[in-house]
Amino acid sequence: MAAAFVHHVFFWLKEPGNTVHRQLLVEGLQKLSRVTTIQSFHIGVPAGTSRPVIDSTYAVSWLLTFNSAADQDSYQTDPIHLDFIKECSGLWDKVVVYDTIPV
């Protein structure tokens, strides 16, 4: 069964070339993956592909699937998510989120 809700987050670091900060963000996302309403997740970095339509200026992406929009809503207020924001928000300069549902 396909996920009913997809949540894709892109993070730009305050210090884009700082690999230690990138690793701290990745470790924070790995802890965040423990939220029980998450169906599946993927932590990624730009693939190095180059075409005019590709934006590879972000540092880390966080792709999540949920069984329902309600599960995603629950994730937003989960204490693990709130701790992640508290612990890691100082690392990023910009965050962009794309939420999608099936057609």
C-alpha positions, 0 to 999 in steps of 0.5 A: 500500500502506498503512503497516504501522506509524504513529508519531505524536508530540505535543510540548509545549514548556517555553515554550508561546508561544515561537515561536523554540523551536517553529521550532527543534523543527520544524527538528530534525524536518526533519533527523530526516526523513532517517532512511532507514526513514521511509516518509512524514512530516508535521510539524504544529501544532494546526489551530485547530479546536474541539470537546470531543474535540479536544486542541490543547494540544500545540505540534507533532506528528510523524506518521511511517509505516514499512513495518514495525515493524522499520523503526520499531525501527531508527528509534529507534536511528538516529544521526540520531534520537539526535542529534535527542533530544540537540539538541532534548529541552531544548525540550519539557516533555512528549511523548506517542506513539501507535503504531498498526498496521493492523486 
